[in-house]
């Protein structure tokens, strides 16, 4: 099939989104970018996928009040979109004026973090809207909250009487109004990913509803009791509703259902409710099968006839008490045989002694993924080797299995010449009784058959008794992960998986080192080696043969191996010569680094963290001095030898006695994270950058932490011309920053924290130096009680984020009695956070803040102010664009600007008893002003949780 050209893709895009292809664009609507072609391609692919999904929904189309007869294929998209003034409307009028809103039928808009009332002002003039659709349709970023004004939910939506499609997915809404039941024409309702706990009963009166999506509503506890009345419902998606413990009765009446992602048995809901749902397709999870007491119910479910089901999950209770009936559960699972069109199957906590005979039948030719979890009483595994399409097999928690052999492969099946011919991923977890794994697989003609010919990834975890392995070599395995097992298993599996490129091992009992047999089997194909929590490990290997064998190993990571003393067994031995990444973390007894570490010319990342006994020296230390430190255990550390190094982390080393920047810095270095020993003294500026050394042209980030004796940051810091991030923390001796040269002009982020003796960022006689930092965007000052703040107007001109927390010093001279000049913040500032300290000086600074006329402040957060009662006048008169306001732990704070409140998108208050009372729901005098703010969260003094108003 020919690939679509760029022109055809653009044409498709114009057809699918007429709103984005109008010839009436203005510069205010669309800004073209150089990468528009790739964006069109990406959008086109996504829209085609949405169009495919839409066709699968089979939504009925009706034209209410339209005398023109239309076939579905003849419908034309609206010709004009009023995207300029009325963003998101698709109108059926060519002239984009206000009156055309009355004719608008469909609306879409981009979902933002806060969607307030102003965004929907025009919607009230479009009473004939049929579509209310935020984009993207399915919001997958579950970690991010989106907030919608109550005005939409309680005022706007009930007025849209002809609405067909309504989506509120991804918004942080906890309930829908009962008036939702008045939207009689509604076909599609999507509240996926919201915080809704239960739907109003009136939803069961939406008799035209065809699609109800509740996916990932993790707080949903129940559905309306009359949900069964929705006889036209085709799609009910309740996947991810972990708190949903019961289902409404009458599901068997919903014979149009095509999607039912799960059914929870109990409280009158039996598995036989599935009997009439012959149109089900996609995925189905049946939860609570342990309550089935009559096998006839399982027979009536008639899963075999549900030909369009592709995924099935059968779930019993995880509690194996005396009430469980092994024989009954075996009969039930026998009768729950699905259609042979199944692609994915999961069986969880099944209590029978053996799996059903249909599981593994070759007739399941489409089955690709099988999960068997927690079926602890089963004594053998099903014969799955016959399944021709099986790609992924996960087996876990089957405690009764002691031996795995020919029964798994399906010996004697005439249809199959190889066992598991398509399997790519195999995982065994928590098989605590498993002792042996063997194969003696013969074809029907008596010849030895192949086993796992395409296996790429093998994981064995929590199998402490597995020691007897008799398998043929499996050269197709590329990833091998073994954990909580014995060393003998590791040795056996490495010899079997002889072409492994990634080896990850964790908690291997009896592993002292990777002996020559292991490294020889791994050989030149190994690229990644990860070792974790192997406490008996003394060294990685012994002898030079390992390096010769592991010649292509690129990444080595060793962590939490408390017995590790040396990376290599003997003096003079090496690490793999082509190593690019070396990470050592929390090996508390590690004493030695290889002498030839500096010979690793390809090393790009070096990280040594929380290894307190390793002594790291610079080459400037005399040789005889080195030999006197810690009985000769100190090792040469020549950072300048790593000509390709890009990232260096040295952290948590009380024995670090020299600063690595005292050597020639590799010109490739980009990131440095450094925490030295407490007694390390910075002797001179050359410790940072020797006069003979050229500045590192690529260094972008420096993090220095817990250097008590550091007193200054020298001017050579200015030579790092691409430095964008500087993070200085817990350097109690630091008194000043570069006095002559100042900070690099490329600096974008500056963090200074817990530097208790820091006196100034810039010298008093060069107060405009900060204004030269045109690239600085983020500035954070945390707990610097000796710091005297900036003079008036001396702020970086393009600063967007400013955070001041803890104590700072009251200036020795200043305006009037407060000791502060007015602090006029830059117009570019978008986020401001001020957190008070014990001395109260920050409160005085806060009261002197001012904003310029053309400011862009969007977020203000203040907290821990004992005496502050309101927002200072200098800020208040310029807060017309503020979106988010947070006030925490300000016990005397009592008032907010009334004119500001309705324009906010987010208001959060806690630890302010007077203000909390004034903002209380339905009762406080501020409530009418804040009721429609998308995000209102007021701390409840009687609860440990933050509650939404």
Secondary structure, DSSP 8 states (H G I E B T S, - for coil): -----HHHHHHHHHHH-GGGS-TT--TTT----TTHHHHHHHHHHHHHHHHHHHHHHT-----TT--S---GGG----SEE-TTTSTTEEES-SS-SGGGGGG--EEEEE--SEE-GGGGGGGGG-TT--EEEEESSS---TTS-BEE-HIIIIIIGGG-TT--EEE-TTB------GGGGG-TT--EEE-TTS---B--GGGGG-TT--EEE-TT-TT--B--TTGGG-TT--EEE-TT-TT-----S-GGG-TT--EE-EEE-BTTB-GGGGGG-TT-EEEEEEE-GGG---HHHHHHH-GGG-TEEEEEEEE--S---TT--HHHHHHHHHHT---TT--EEEEES--SSS--TTTT-TT-TT--EEEEES-TT--S----TT-TT--EEEEE--TT--EESHHHHTTT-TT-SSBTTT--EEEEE--TT--EEE---B-TTSSB--BSTT--EEEEES-TT--EEE----TT--EEEEEEEEHHHHHHHHHHSTT-SEEEEEEEET--S--HHHHHHHGGG--EEEEES-TT---SBSSTHHHHHTTT--EEEEES-TT--BSBSSTT----TT--EEEEE--TT--B--GGGGG-TT--EEEEES-TT--EE-TTS-HHHHHTSGGGT-EE--GGG-TT--EEEEES-TT--S-GGGS---TT--EEEE---TT-----GGGTS-TTS---TT--EEEEE--TT--B--GGGGG-TT--EEEEES-TT--B--SSS-S-TT--EEEEES-TT--BSS-GGGTTGGGG-TT--EEEEES-TT-B---TT-S-TT--EEEEES--B--SS-STTTT---EEE-TT--EEEEE--TT-HHHHHHHTEEE-TT----EEEEE--SS--S--HHHHTT-TT--EEEEES-TT-----HHHHTT-SEEEEES-HHHHHHT-TTTSTTHHHHTT-SEEEEE-TTSSSEEE-
